[in-house]
């Protein structure tokens, strides 16, 4: 009889597609860590930590062996799974594929390795369909919390990677609602915004695509002081000039443009004056640094503008006026 273990949601066990009652929460907490390390020995101390954390029963070792004995009886109808007691630990003997967590990892790895975008899209969609909810939501231990966090990160990464082949196959309009929700949840994710821009641009909504670009620039400028996003130039250009459906090229398919390739970008250079620590002088966009800019910044002058001459009284007092020097040589004085 075929056996399956479901970890991507509430913990479940199936034999021939029929759910198996594996007992109360404490007993489920003992069984759940074993499929994660299928065919590997889990030390008894580690198994108790994963199952109960700091809230162990009064006789933890006796309770553990009692739970394992009852779990063997629950899984006895299937000859494909066996709980063995090894030296210093326990081992669940089962093929890795019946565990949905391992199947998800295997499918996403295959999708990332393949060069066929259609097959990659199919594998990503198959792996994401395995998810039923929050992994092991009913088990409240540090180990289960760590597994939930890691698994959720892997699911988000797989979803982001699925969007790229979907865009290449022209699923632009279908992806707009999903991408819009993702951008609202993670507004600083440049990759997500770029994917949303491509989906909007190829759906005939170029103004909305450019609005997303401007909104990301505004958010980064407010949060980080970044007013120009180098990685989104390709998405911005493709949103303005989309290609026919089915031929979408993503920004990662070609190397990013470099200086001298015809791409206009502002040149902004900030110099900090020594005599005014709280001020930063910024050159005008598009202006190159001049030889005297840094010297004027060190003296406290305004960068990019000629330094104004000091008043005559100061020049006379310091002897820096040409008229004063001429009068001194001639032995005269100013009128």
Rosetta silent file (secondary structure, phi, psi, omega in degrees, C-alpha in Angstrom):
SEQUENCE: XXXXXXXXXXXXXXXXXXXXXXXXXXXXXXXXXXXXXXXXXXXXXXXXXXXXXXXXXXXXXXXXXXXXXXXXXXXXXXXXXXXXXXXXXXXXXXXXXXXXXXXXXXXXXXXXXXXXXXXXXXXXXXXXXXXXXXXXXXXXXXXXXXXXXXXXXXXXXXXXXXXXXXXXXXXXXXXXXXXXXXXXXXXXXXXXXXXXXXXXXXXXXXXXXXXXXXXXXXXXXXXXXXXXXXXXXXXXXXXXXXXXXXXXXXXXXXXXXXXXXXXXXXXXXXXXXXXXXXXXXXXXXXXXXXXXXXXXXXXXXXXXXXXXXXXXXXXXXXXXXXXXXXXXXXXXXXX
SCORE:     score description
SCORE:     0.000 S_00000001
   1 L     0.000  134.253 -179.498    0.000    0.000    0.000 S_00000001
   2 L   -73.937  139.598 -179.883    1.285    3.450   -0.960 S_00000001
   3 E  -122.115  145.559  177.978    1.960    5.845    1.921 S_00000001
   4 E  -139.564  148.507  176.642    2.277    9.647    1.837 S_00000001
   5 E  -123.872  130.111  179.419    3.142   12.304    4.408 S_00000001
   6 E  -108.478  115.774  177.990    1.905   15.880    4.141 S_00000001
   7 L  -109.675  -18.263 -176.473    3.969   18.588    5.839 S_00000001
   8 L   -85.744   63.692 -174.054    3.040   21.610    3.657 S_00000001
   9 L   148.357 -159.687  171.740   -0.042   22.355    5.739 S_00000001
  10 L   -60.734  142.439 -177.882   -1.520   20.529    8.724 S_00000001
  11 L   -64.005  130.001  179.974    0.360   17.284    9.282 S_00000001
  12 E  -140.648  151.603  174.151   -1.331   14.409    7.465 S_00000001
  13 E  -130.918  138.232 -177.641   -0.583   10.780    6.637 S_00000001
  14 E  -128.492  143.737  169.547   -2.246    8.776    3.843 S_00000001
  15 E  -127.487  118.004 -174.583   -2.298    5.113    2.931 S_00000001
  16 L    53.563   46.459  177.904   -3.669    4.441   -0.547 S_00000001
  17 L    64.564   12.284  177.010   -4.975    8.024   -0.657 S_00000001
  18 E  -108.079  130.689 -178.881   -6.978    7.455    2.521 S_00000001
  19 E   -63.805  144.525 -179.489   -6.197    9.630    5.590 S_00000001
  20 L  -111.966  132.289  176.654   -4.715    7.820    8.576 S_00000001
  21 L   -80.925  109.372 -178.204   -5.544    8.797   12.151 S_00000001
  22 L  -100.832   15.717  172.084   -2.151    9.168   13.823 S_00000001
  23 L    97.841 -164.398 -174.625   -3.533   10.199   17.200 S_00000001
  24 L   -76.197  179.183 -174.592   -3.527   13.361   19.291 S_00000001
  25 H   -61.584  -40.879 -179.839   -1.306   16.433   18.869 S_00000001
  26 H   -61.704  -37.776  179.569    1.463   15.113   21.137 S_00000001
  27 H   -73.435  -39.287  175.590    1.697   11.944   19.055 S_00000001
  28 H   -61.809  -37.423  179.623    1.616   13.876   15.784 S_00000001
  29 H   -64.688  -27.906  176.407    4.441   16.064   17.098 S_00000001
  30 H   -75.139  -38.016 -177.140    6.549   12.929   17.564 S_00000001
  31 H   -77.954  -35.401 -172.377    5.883   11.639   14.046 S_00000001
  32 H   -57.063  -41.133 -179.392    6.218   14.949   12.135 S_00000001
  33 H   -67.765  -22.259 -175.266   10.035   15.352   12.490 S_00000001
  34 H   -68.723  -43.800  176.767   10.731   11.850   11.163 S_00000001
  35 H   -65.037  -26.378  177.766    9.577   12.402    7.508 S_00000001
  36 H   -62.896  -39.446  176.252   11.644   15.603    7.350 S_00000001
  37 L  -108.200   51.458 -177.792   14.753   13.459    7.957 S_00000001
  38 L   -59.275  137.307  178.297   13.451   10.406    6.111 S_00000001
  39 L    65.302   19.523  174.336   15.894    7.465    6.024 S_00000001
  40 L  -129.888  143.188 -178.368   18.201    9.237    8.479 S_00000001
  41 L   -74.951  128.274  176.425   18.603    8.504   12.161 S_00000001
  42 E  -104.297  119.188  178.966   17.266   11.243   14.431 S_00000001
  43 E   -57.545  147.939 -176.579   18.859   11.184   17.910 S_00000001
  44 H   -58.687  -43.580 -179.098   16.383   10.676   20.733 S_00000001
  45 H   -62.440  -41.667  177.611   17.300   13.971   22.405 S_00000001
  46 H   -65.591  -38.545 -179.733   16.798   15.875   19.128 S_00000001
  47 H   -65.033  -38.956  177.855   13.493   14.134   18.519 S_00000001
  48 H   -68.467  -37.831  177.060   12.192   15.178   21.943 S_00000001
  49 H   -63.505  -43.053 -179.398   13.329   18.775   21.370 S_00000001
  50 H   -68.174  -35.686 -176.073   11.589   18.895   17.990 S_00000001
  51 H   -77.772  -40.359 -171.038    8.404   17.307   19.301 S_00000001
  52 H  -125.819  -15.130 -177.712    7.908   19.194   22.557 S_00000001
  53 L    65.294 -132.596  179.404   10.558   21.889   22.885 S_00000001
  54 L   -85.846   -8.591 -178.123   10.851   23.040   26.501 S_00000001
  55 L   -98.529   63.407 -179.472    7.377   21.708   27.413 S_00000001
  56 L   -78.901  153.395  174.458    8.316   18.082   27.824 S_00000001
  57 L   -68.961  172.139 -175.946    6.083   15.618   29.697 S_00000001
  58 L   -64.849  -35.475  176.785    7.073   14.460   33.161 S_00000001
  59 L  -120.876   80.440 -170.848    8.583   11.201   31.802 S_00000001
  60 H   -63.323  -42.377 -176.002    9.759   12.257   28.311 S_00000001
  61 H   -67.340  -44.111  178.564   11.657    9.114   27.302 S_00000001
  62 H   -65.264  -38.407  178.387    8.868    6.723   28.315 S_00000001
  63 H   -65.905  -39.004  179.836    6.280    8.946   26.620 S_00000001
  64 H   -62.108  -49.422 -178.471    8.361    9.067   23.437 S_00000001
  65 H   -66.659  -32.809  176.861    8.665    5.283   23.144 S_00000001
  66 H   -65.628  -42.357  178.122    4.969    4.859   23.942 S_00000001
  67 H   -64.369  -42.091 -179.802    4.046    7.272   21.119 S_00000001
  68 H   -63.039  -37.849  179.225    6.378    5.510   18.669 S_00000001
  69 H   -64.373  -42.814  178.625    4.810    2.152   19.519 S_00000001
  70 H   -68.529  -34.493  179.617    1.300    3.464   18.821 S_00000001
  71 H   -67.458  -34.391  176.062    2.476    5.134   15.572 S_00000001
  72 H   -61.496  -39.594  177.873    3.846    1.806   14.313 S_00000001
  73 H   -66.214  -36.412  178.879    0.382    0.343   14.771 S_00000001
  74 H   -65.805  -36.811 -176.743   -1.220    3.238   12.846 S_00000001
  75 H   -95.706    4.876 -176.688    1.158    2.772    9.883 S_00000001
  76 L   -60.976  -33.279 -179.233    1.204   -1.046    9.995 S_00000001
  77 L   -59.826  -20.963 -179.226   -1.182   -1.552    7.005 S_00000001
  78 L  -103.463  131.720  177.353    1.521   -0.223    4.659 S_00000001
  79 L   -87.624   -1.610 -177.011    4.696   -2.208    4.050 S_00000001
  80 L   -89.621   -2.512 -179.427    6.402    0.877    2.467 S_00000001
  81 L  -135.864  142.957 -177.826    7.022    2.643    5.766 S_00000001
  82 E  -152.620  132.834  176.358    8.701    1.452    8.936 S_00000001
  83 E  -100.258  114.405 -176.788    9.741    3.177   12.168 S_00000001
  84 E  -110.931  143.537  172.153   12.977    1.640   13.421 S_00000001
  85 E   -94.376  116.996  178.497   14.815    2.188   16.683 S_00000001
  86 E  -101.424  177.621  177.494   18.510    2.634   15.969 S_00000001
  87 L   -65.607  107.824  177.347   21.410    3.028   18.353 S_00000001
  88 L    81.445    9.386 -178.787   20.685    6.305   20.090 S_00000001
  89 E  -170.285 -169.624 -179.573   17.848    7.370   17.819 S_00000001
  90 E  -129.099  150.772 -178.545   14.893    6.610   15.537 S_00000001
  91 E  -136.536  133.649  173.801   14.661    6.219   11.769 S_00000001
  92 E  -100.765  110.079 -179.829   11.681    6.410    9.401 S_00000001
  93 E   -88.396  108.465 -178.546   12.341    4.095    6.456 S_00000001
  94 L  -159.786  152.955  175.270   10.348    5.444    3.493 S_00000001
  95 L   -66.528  143.258 -176.943   10.974    6.612   -0.053 S_00000001
  96 H   -64.064  -32.573 -172.542   11.635   10.412   -0.155 S_00000001
  97 H   -65.423  -31.966  176.918    9.033   11.160   -2.838 S_00000001
  98 H   -64.104   -9.893  177.654    5.959   10.320   -0.672 S_00000001
  99 E   -93.932  117.967 -172.726    6.925   13.302    1.553 S_00000001
 100 H   -62.929  -31.079  178.382    5.469   16.439   -0.044 S_00000001
 101 H   -63.325  -44.235  178.658    8.236   18.672    1.347 S_00000001
 102 H   -70.267  -35.764  177.918   10.953   16.620   -0.387 S_00000001
 103 H   -65.390  -39.652  176.006    8.887   16.377   -3.566 S_00000001
 104 H   -60.338  -45.872  179.623    8.524   20.167   -3.628 S_00000001
 105 H   -62.322  -41.673 -178.807   12.300   20.613   -3.250 S_00000001
 106 H   -66.518  -42.370 -177.787   13.011   18.076   -6.030 S_00000001
 107 H   -67.956  -41.116  179.098   10.547   19.645   -8.510 S_00000001
 108 H   -66.954  -35.769  176.941   11.794   23.194   -7.981 S_00000001
 109 H   -65.334  -41.258  176.874   15.394   22.061   -8.422 S_00000001
 110 H   -63.783  -40.174 -178.900   14.482   20.352  -11.708 S_00000001
 111 H   -64.886  -36.995 -179.348   12.624   23.467  -12.899 S_00000001
 112 H   -74.431  -26.006 -179.008   15.626   25.709  -12.228 S_00000001
 113 H   -82.955  -27.565 -174.292   18.022   23.372  -14.033 S_00000001
 114 L   -74.234  147.077  177.323   16.012   22.909  -17.220 S_00000001
 115 L   -93.864   -7.941  178.700   16.571   25.216  -20.201 S_00000001
 116 L   -87.315  112.171 -176.034   13.053   24.615  -21.578 S_00000001
 117 H   -65.265  -32.322  179.055   10.881   27.459  -20.244 S_00000001
 118 H   -67.505  -42.540  177.944    7.654   25.521  -20.916 S_00000001
 119 H   -68.350  -37.936  177.937    8.834   22.534  -18.895 S_00000001
 120 H   -61.538  -42.252  178.338   10.139   24.824  -16.156 S_00000001
 121 H   -62.173  -41.903 -179.875    6.728   26.503  -15.905 S_00000001
 122 H   -64.728  -41.943 -179.613    4.994   23.137  -15.655 S_00000001
 123 H   -67.521  -40.668  178.084    7.365   21.910  -12.915 S_00000001
 124 H   -62.716  -44.005 -179.678    7.009   25.114  -10.883 S_00000001
 125 H   -65.171  -38.215  178.252    3.216   24.945  -11.052 S_00000001
 126 H   -65.228  -40.045 -179.737    3.232   21.272  -10.038 S_00000001
 127 H   -68.532  -38.419 -178.556    5.460   22.003   -7.040 S_00000001
 128 H   -73.355  -22.857  176.975    3.339   24.948   -5.851 S_00000001
 129 L   -70.206  -14.068  179.050    0.151   22.874   -6.030 S_00000001
 130 L   -72.455  -18.585 -175.852    1.522   20.716   -3.206 S_00000001
 131 L   -77.973  131.941  178.052    0.991   23.529   -0.715 S_00000001
 132 L  -114.055   -8.514 -177.398   -2.179   23.295    1.409 S_00000001
 133 L   157.859 -154.699  179.981   -1.458   26.045    3.927 S_00000001
 134 L   -75.581  126.672 -177.899    1.025   26.935    6.666 S_00000001
 135 L   -61.659  129.051  174.338    3.411   24.027    7.321 S_00000001
 136 L    49.217   47.996 -175.742    2.813   22.284   10.674 S_00000001
 137 L   -64.670  -24.322 -175.536    0.664   25.163   11.924 S_00000001
 138 L   -88.217   -6.809 -179.359   -0.602   23.123   14.904 S_00000001
 139 L  -100.154  116.118 -174.842    2.875   22.288   16.266 S_00000001
 140 L  -107.742   77.684  175.282    4.166   25.090   18.479 S_00000001
 141 L  -134.823  158.067  177.672    7.867   24.377   18.987 S_00000001
 142 H   -57.157  -38.022  178.962   11.013   26.313   17.952 S_00000001
 143 H   -63.473  -44.805  179.387   11.904   23.563   15.480 S_00000001
 144 H   -64.915  -37.236  178.129    8.481   23.738   13.782 S_00000001
 145 H   -64.584  -41.020  177.012    8.679   27.553   13.655 S_00000001
 146 H   -64.804  -39.851  177.644   12.075   27.359   11.945 S_00000001
 147 H   -64.277  -40.005  178.057   10.777   24.809    9.438 S_00000001
 148 H   -61.919  -45.241 -178.126    7.788   27.052    8.647 S_00000001
 149 H   -63.979  -45.220 -179.881   10.007   30.073    8.033 S_00000001
 150 H   -64.689  -43.507 -178.845   12.426   28.176    5.777 S_00000001
 151 H   -65.939  -38.332  178.851    9.634   26.503    3.808 S_00000001
 152 H   -65.290  -39.504  176.531    7.784   29.795    3.294 S_00000001
 153 H   -62.133  -42.085  178.791   10.956   31.403    1.920 S_00000001
 154 H   -64.551  -37.765  178.736   11.403   28.500   -0.490 S_00000001
 155 H   -66.252  -42.854  178.708    7.794   28.802   -1.648 S_00000001
 156 H   -63.421  -42.093  178.793    8.132   32.548   -2.298 S_00000001
 157 H   -63.245  -40.571  178.093   11.369   31.983   -4.232 S_00000001
 158 H   -65.066  -38.444  178.560    9.697   29.281   -6.350 S_00000001
 159 H   -65.455  -41.188  177.511    6.758   31.583   -7.071 S_00000001
 160 H   -63.345  -41.431  179.903    9.101   34.390   -8.202 S_00000001
 161 H   -69.771  -28.743  177.410   10.987   31.974  -10.453 S_00000001
 162 H   -67.665  -31.948 -175.651    7.686   30.672  -11.896 S_00000001
 163 H   -65.711  -34.763 -178.027    6.685   34.168  -13.041 S_00000001
 164 H   -61.029  -54.180  176.722    9.655   34.513  -15.419 S_00000001
 165 H   -64.972  -28.933  176.886    8.760   31.560  -17.708 S_00000001
 166 H   -65.210  -38.533  176.676    5.085   32.532  -17.435 S_00000001
 167 H   -66.499  -37.990  179.012    5.941   35.999  -18.809 S_00000001
 168 H   -63.861  -26.707 -178.987    7.936   34.435  -21.627 S_00000001
 169 L   -97.209   15.593  170.513    4.831   32.459  -22.616 S_00000001
 170 L    80.141   19.318  179.517    2.602   35.532  -22.771 S_00000001
 171 L   -88.542   52.438 -173.160    0.631   35.119  -19.523 S_00000001
 172 H   -74.326  -53.002 -176.535    0.808   38.872  -18.877 S_00000001
 173 H   -63.709  -35.027 -179.054   -2.811   39.754  -18.131 S_00000001
 174 H   -68.428  -27.841 -175.814   -3.261   36.677  -15.913 S_00000001
 175 H   -87.620  -16.169 -174.938   -0.263   37.620  -13.763 S_00000001
 176 H   -58.213  -48.986  179.867   -1.175   41.288  -13.154 S_00000001
 177 H   -60.990  -43.154 -179.526   -3.536   40.680  -10.149 S_00000001
 178 H   -64.307  -44.495 -179.472   -1.110   38.266   -8.486 S_00000001
 179 H   -67.275  -35.971  178.300    1.889   40.552   -9.018 S_00000001
 180 H   -61.848  -43.325  177.820   -0.040   43.589   -7.803 S_00000001
 181 H   -63.890  -41.297  179.916   -0.819   41.792   -4.527 S_00000001
 182 H   -64.664  -40.254  179.496    2.814   40.696   -4.149 S_00000001
 183 H   -66.741  -36.445  176.577    4.106   44.250   -4.707 S_00000001
 184 H   -63.972  -33.600  179.464    1.685   45.579   -2.083 S_00000001
 185 H   -79.074  -32.507 -179.300    3.102   43.043    0.389 S_00000001
 186 L  -131.692   77.493 -172.647    6.754   43.697   -0.546 S_00000001
 187 L   -69.835  -14.115 -178.339    6.935   47.229   -1.999 S_00000001
 188 L  -100.724    6.547  179.790   10.753   47.381   -2.017 S_00000001
 189 L   -81.034  105.382 -176.331   11.297   44.191   -4.044 S_00000001
 190 H   -66.158  -34.781  179.677   12.809   45.461   -7.313 S_00000001
 191 H   -64.698  -43.073  178.942   12.426   42.108   -9.049 S_00000001
 192 H   -61.788  -44.635  179.992    8.710   42.005   -8.301 S_00000001
 193 H   -63.104  -39.506  177.382    8.197   45.561   -9.546 S_00000001
 194 H   -63.176  -41.029  177.817   10.102   44.736  -12.719 S_00000001
 195 H   -65.664  -39.572  177.666    7.924   41.690  -13.352 S_00000001
 196 H   -65.784  -38.521  177.247    4.782   43.750  -12.738 S_00000001
 197 H   -60.918  -43.174  178.822    6.022   46.430  -15.140 S_00000001
 198 H   -64.316  -43.541 -179.591    6.544   43.828  -17.869 S_00000001
 199 H   -63.492  -42.198  179.332    3.116   42.293  -17.276 S_00000001
 200 H   -68.219  -44.352 -178.536    1.411   45.702  -17.397 S_00000001
 201 H   -62.252  -39.885  179.940    3.363   46.907  -20.414 S_00000001
 202 L   -81.955   -5.292  174.091    2.589   43.792  -22.451 S_00000001
 203 L   -98.254    9.815 -179.465   -1.073   44.009  -21.417 S_00000001
 204 L    83.193   15.524 -177.766   -1.448   47.422  -23.036 S_00000001
 205 L  -116.655   63.945 -176.026   -1.155   49.363  -19.760 S_00000001
 206 H   -67.073  -38.534  179.639    2.085   51.267  -20.352 S_00000001
 207 H   -61.218  -41.416  177.885    1.077   54.245  -18.208 S_00000001
 208 H   -66.062  -35.423  178.542    0.454   51.932  -15.240 S_00000001
 209 H   -64.213  -45.288  179.271    3.820   50.253  -15.851 S_00000001
 210 H   -68.863  -29.912  175.812    5.670   53.571  -15.747 S_00000001
 211 H   -64.383  -39.866  176.508    3.669   54.561  -12.664 S_00000001
 212 H   -62.164  -38.837  178.101    5.010   51.465  -10.881 S_00000001
 213 H   -63.091  -47.141 -179.930    8.532   52.506  -11.873 S_00000001
 214 H   -64.777  -37.805  179.540    8.053   56.034  -10.508 S_00000001
 215 H   -65.326  -39.851  178.214    6.491   54.701   -7.290 S_00000001
 216 H   -65.689  -41.892  176.734    9.463   52.401   -6.662 S_00000001
 217 H   -60.070  -41.928 -179.095   11.881   55.292   -7.275 S_00000001
 218 H   -65.400  -44.486 -179.131    9.918   57.453   -4.842 S_00000001
 219 H   -63.094  -44.295  179.955    9.846   54.753   -2.142 S_00000001
 220 H   -68.333  -34.195  179.607   13.575   54.062   -2.440 S_00000001
 221 H   -66.811  -39.467  179.723   14.371   57.771   -2.501 S_00000001
 222 H   -71.353  -42.281 -173.896   12.425   58.345    0.728 S_00000001
 223 H   -81.539  -39.152 -170.666   13.740   55.254    2.516 S_00000001
 224 H  -123.633   -6.499 -175.494   17.325   55.035    1.245 S_00000001
 225 L    75.351   24.098  179.729   18.067   58.236   -0.659 S_00000001
 226 L  -103.860  112.560 -177.308   18.244   56.342   -3.967 S_00000001
 227 L   -99.489   -7.603 -177.757   16.689   58.314   -6.782 S_00000001
 228 L  -134.844  128.065 -174.738   17.817   56.190   -9.719 S_00000001
 229 L  -108.137  104.475 -174.485   17.309   52.433  -10.047 S_00000001
 230 H   -66.971  -37.152 -172.913   19.894   50.956  -12.386 S_00000001
 231 H   -72.457  -16.358 -175.667   18.437   47.436  -12.459 S_00000001
 232 H   -96.926    4.734 -178.148   15.015   48.584  -13.673 S_00000001
 233 H   -63.825  -38.453  179.409   16.158   50.387  -16.847 S_00000001
 234 H   -65.403  -40.883  178.135   15.555   47.287  -18.955 S_00000001
 235 H   -64.757  -39.290  179.971   12.035   46.836  -17.541 S_00000001
 236 H   -62.975  -43.404  179.861   11.282   50.518  -18.118 S_00000001
 237 H   -67.093  -40.613 -179.170   12.392   50.293  -21.756 S_00000001
 238 H   -70.543  -30.541  176.667   10.429   47.083  -22.395 S_00000001
 239 H   -66.415  -32.472  177.182    7.298   48.537  -20.839 S_00000001
 240 H   -77.478  -32.778 -176.020    7.487   51.398  -23.360 S_00000001
 241 L  -129.658   69.671 -176.804    8.280   49.138  -26.324 S_00000001
 242 L   -67.678  150.383  177.599    6.767   45.688  -25.622 S_00000001
 243 L   -89.827  168.339  178.477    7.474   42.788  -27.980 S_00000001
 244 L   -60.497  154.560 -179.591    4.812   40.522  -29.487 S_00000001
 245 L   -58.949  140.574  179.472    3.173   37.988  -27.185 S_00000001
 246 L    89.528   -5.251 -178.839    5.159   34.828  -26.665 S_00000001
 247 L  -124.922   25.013 -176.992    8.522   36.518  -27.290 S_00000001
 248 L   -65.525  127.360  175.058    8.989   38.432  -24.053 S_00000001
 249 L  -104.091  127.609 -177.558   12.659   38.835  -23.170 S_00000001
 250 L   -87.378  159.344 -178.418   13.348   39.376  -19.500 S_00000001
 251 H   -57.826  -32.971 -179.642   16.034   41.751  -18.197 S_00000001
 252 H   -74.003  -10.160 -178.900   18.186   38.840  -17.030 S_00000001
 253 H   -72.994  -23.766 -179.381   18.323   37.363  -20.546 S_00000001
 254 L  -129.392  152.189  179.151   20.815   40.035  -21.691 S_00000001
 255 L   -66.064  149.118 -179.554   23.624   41.824  -19.858 S_00000001
 256 L   -66.478  151.458  179.822   22.684   45.258  -18.479 S_00000001
 257 L   -64.690  149.851  179.555   23.736   48.302  -20.534 S_00000001
 258 L  -116.835  175.404 -179.043   27.048   49.922  -19.672 S_00000001
 259 L   -61.721  137.697 -179.724   28.441   53.410  -19.992 S_00000001
 260 L    89.433    3.982 -178.508   28.756   54.521  -23.622 S_00000001
 261 L   -95.685   11.120  177.512   25.972   52.272  -24.922 S_00000001
 262 L    95.277   -1.612 -179.581   23.572   55.143  -25.648 S_00000001
 263 L   -88.173  121.475 -179.569   21.662   54.964  -22.350 S_00000001
 264 L   -85.913  131.411  176.871   21.255   58.407  -20.835 S_00000001
 265 L  -144.928  147.036 -179.976   21.463   58.588  -17.071 S_00000001
 266 L   -68.630  147.790  176.997   22.017   61.487  -14.690 S_00000001
 267 L  -109.905  106.184 -176.272   25.466   61.953  -13.218 S_00000001
 268 L  -117.260  124.122 -178.523   25.079   62.938   -9.585 S_00000001
 269 L  -128.691  127.480 -178.874   28.134   63.353   -7.385 S_00000001
 270 E  -104.752  130.526  176.915   27.946   64.415   -3.749 S_00000001
 271 E  -123.069  137.696 -178.147   30.823   66.216   -2.074 S_00000001
 272 E  -106.745  127.819 -179.395   30.864   67.108    1.618 S_00000001
 273 L   -77.973  140.658 -178.954   32.469   70.363    2.721 S_00000001
 274 L   -71.422  -34.711 -175.115   34.900   70.191    5.635 S_00000001
 275 L   -83.852   -7.894  177.414   33.853   73.500    7.165 S_00000001
 276 L  -134.606   81.617 -173.422   30.138   72.667    7.116 S_00000001
 277 L   -58.479  -26.788 -175.195   29.714   69.033    8.278 S_00000001
 278 L   -88.065    1.204 -175.732   25.935   69.140    8.040 S_00000001
 279 L  -115.963  145.753  176.049   25.728   70.204    4.405 S_00000001
 280 E  -125.260  130.241 -178.481   26.159   68.193    1.206 S_00000001
 281 E  -102.869  125.950 -173.828   26.760   69.910   -2.118 S_00000001
 282 E  -117.185  131.852  177.483   25.371   68.095   -5.139 S_00000001
 283 L   -70.087  155.035  176.047   26.265   68.816   -8.737 S_00000001
 284 L   -65.830  147.238 -179.794   23.538   69.463  -11.234 S_00000001
 285 L   -60.127  132.039  177.666   22.348   66.344  -13.127 S_00000001
 286 L    90.638   -5.625 -178.255   24.388   65.819  -16.275 S_00000001
 287 L   -97.198  134.307  178.911   27.306   68.085  -15.228 S_00000001
 288 L   -84.422  156.972  179.437   30.784   66.596  -14.950 S_00000001
 289 L   -67.546  131.625  177.123   33.134   67.348  -12.065 S_00000001
 290 L   -95.990  157.351 -176.146   35.351   70.345  -12.784 S_00000001
 291 L   -55.473  -33.838 -176.176   38.943   70.625  -11.498 S_00000001
 292 L   -90.440    0.414 -174.776   38.041   73.294   -8.918 S_00000001
 293 H   -66.069  -47.363 -177.987   34.906   71.627   -7.536 S_00000001
 294 H   -66.541  -37.384  178.814   36.578   69.558   -4.860 S_00000001
 295 H   -64.576  -41.127  178.240   38.793   72.482   -3.823 S_00000001
 296 H   -67.535  -34.681  177.750   35.770   74.749   -3.475 S_00000001
 297 H   -65.009  -38.351  179.495   33.945   72.039   -1.485 S_00000001
 298 H   -67.184  -31.934  179.533   36.867   71.828    0.946 S_00000001
 299 L   -82.858   -3.700  178.994   36.798   75.605    1.401 S_00000001
 300 L    92.712    7.303  179.004   33.082   75.574    2.097 S_00000001
 301 L   -80.746  173.160  179.670   32.022   77.068   -1.234 S_00000001
 302 L   -85.542  126.208 -177.106   29.071   75.894   -3.333 S_00000001
 303 L   -73.493  136.693  177.920   30.016   73.125   -5.744 S_00000001
 304 L    91.738   -5.905  179.687   29.268   73.774   -9.397 S_00000001
 305 L  -126.022  146.600  177.531   29.157   77.585   -9.023 S_00000001
 306 L   -64.418  143.633 -178.253   32.047   80.097   -9.174 S_00000001
 307 L   -73.663  128.001 -178.955   33.211   81.214   -5.765 S_00000001
 308 L   -69.501  148.538  178.379   32.071   84.828   -5.045 S_00000001
 309 L   -72.457  142.591  177.899   34.741   87.446   -4.344 S_00000001
 310 L   -68.172  160.505  179.048   34.970   88.590   -0.694 S_00000001
 311 L   -62.768  158.831 -175.633   33.862   92.155    0.133 S_00000001
 312 H   -60.384  -37.770 -178.464   36.358   95.005   -0.380 S_00000001
 313 H   -61.195  -36.967  178.791   36.770   95.601    3.366 S_00000001
 314 H   -71.350  -37.408  179.284   37.960   92.032    3.825 S_00000001
 315 H   -67.317  -37.109  178.318   40.334   92.257    0.886 S_00000001
 316 H   -67.715  -41.379 -177.528   41.829   95.476    2.223 S_00000001
 317 H   -65.474  -38.527 -178.140   42.172   93.981    5.731 S_00000001
 318 H   -90.566   -6.493  179.806   43.912   90.840    4.512 S_00000001
 319 L    74.595   22.534 -176.507   45.986   92.566    1.865 S_00000001
 320 L   -98.186    1.168  179.180   44.567   90.430   -0.928 S_00000001
 321 L   -85.056  138.815  178.763   43.276   93.307   -3.054 S_00000001
 322 H   -62.749  -36.868  179.962   45.326   94.236   -6.125 S_00000001
 323 H   -64.013  -39.652  179.450   44.712   97.933   -5.424 S_00000001
 324 H   -63.689  -43.940 -179.557   46.141   97.581   -1.905 S_00000001
 325 H   -63.951  -40.856  179.324   49.259   95.838   -3.224 S_00000001
 326 H   -64.501  -42.110  179.829   49.776   98.495   -5.909 S_00000001
 327 H   -65.803  -35.974  179.206   49.371  101.327   -3.365 S_00000001
 328 H   -63.786  -41.562 -179.432   51.811   99.640   -0.977 S_00000001
 329 H   -67.379  -40.184 -176.932   54.478   99.394   -3.657 S_00000001
 330 H   -81.564   -4.771  179.874   53.975  102.982   -4.733 S_00000001
 331 L    77.088   14.216 -179.909   53.956  104.213   -1.119 S_00000001
 332 L  -104.693 -167.591  178.225   50.474  105.682   -1.485 S_00000001
 333 L  -145.806  164.293 -177.072   47.146  104.806   -0.040 S_00000001
 334 L   -71.707  147.157  178.622   43.600  104.323   -1.238 S_00000001
 335 L   -68.079    0.000    0.000   41.402  107.386   -1.572 S_00000001
